[in-house]
Amino acid sequence: EREAVLQTHMETFKSSSDSRKEELLQLKQDIERSYKEQLERMIEI
């Protein structure tokens, strides 16, 4: 079930335009950055 969803998601990702991919990549990096910052804050406490 989850594999099918993932497959569909990948197909959508591949067929999407380059600008859309760029947006998603940027979003992913922003999320990772904020996640790391939160983690570092937790460690400091």
Beta strands, then each sheet from edge to edge (+ up, - down):
end
